């Protein structure tokens, strides 16, 4: 299924939002999905065996790379069940927490926000380089799509397996792509690297967090479908969503907490918009707006074409406090996030309300876990069709 030219009925897409340590939430969901696929098709099956395109932004870009990069046996480097262990073990090293009281922590965070990135990024670089080494983007076992943003040219840069295989100047090391897409402003330093082709030409990149361009990369993934030749032109034009099976996973949001309000924000200057009470309002607003607009667009499109069952979005919009941060990597918060992921599987299936932007339960359609089980069956059936 990772061949990039399926001969089955549908093109299969997995998309995962950015969200720092909150990647534990979709990590929990992916582990559940992979276990269901293994129940259907055997214990050696992996997420990358079932999706034609996997897209991920920010630190979740690293998750995308890990489940699609090859190991020495040309199988996925990480299984779904490995993702949360990675987050639990290494997030405290990437986002080290200072042991001080809440007031002192806020003051230190404020000073770091003024003086430079909150974290120096050395540990992130070390971990990513250790896990991915010199594996190139062109070597992934299925097509991946990872958005970044080039601050020198002020434009999005979308890295993809397809482009990497077609053009050596786009064939970056996976490690560099992951470090670039994770470089959230105020949190981690921007990342510069170059690619070079056989004739000596170079391509230079000056990258920051992919969430600036596409925190929910589902539309970016879908835009690659036609250009990659995954759908026949006449079929695509006849009904562009019908031959697609799309799973979009959020990393949680704090819509119910109402973190900010106009009365307070009306008095804010530049500093408060960048840093307020330990949070980063501008980043929160841009990232949530980006994710929600994509979900609203796709929900409208799939519903209007009477194939809403082909688009499954799983998101929790009820996070509070430290749960909604992207870098609070204390053992307590990481455990809470994992618990949120498990509880999300048990919650009734929900769909975004196109006017309020909040998720509303759908009566009679079971839980998110039920929906994922049905999704796993569709993926398995699609794979079997192709194997025939």
Secondary structure, DSSP 8 states (H G I E B T S, - for coil): -TTSS--SS-EEEEEE---GGGHHHHHHHHHHHHHHHHHHH-TT--GGGT-SEEEE-THHHHHHHHHHSB-TTSSBSS-GGGHHHHHHHHHHHHT----S-HHHHHHHHHHHHHHS-SS--HHHHHHHHHHHTT-BGGG-SSEEEEEEEETTTTEEEEEEHHHHHH-GGG--BHHHHHHHHT--TTTS--EEEEEE-TTS-EEEEEEE-THHHHSSTHHHHHHHHHHTT-S-HHHHHH-TTTTEEEEEE----BTTT----HHHHTT--HHHHH-BTTB-HHHHHHHHHHHHHHHHHHHHHHHHTT-GGGEEEE---B--GGGG-SS---HHHHHHHHHHHHHHHHSB-EEE-TTT--EEE-TTS-BHHHHHHHHHHHHHHHHHHHH-
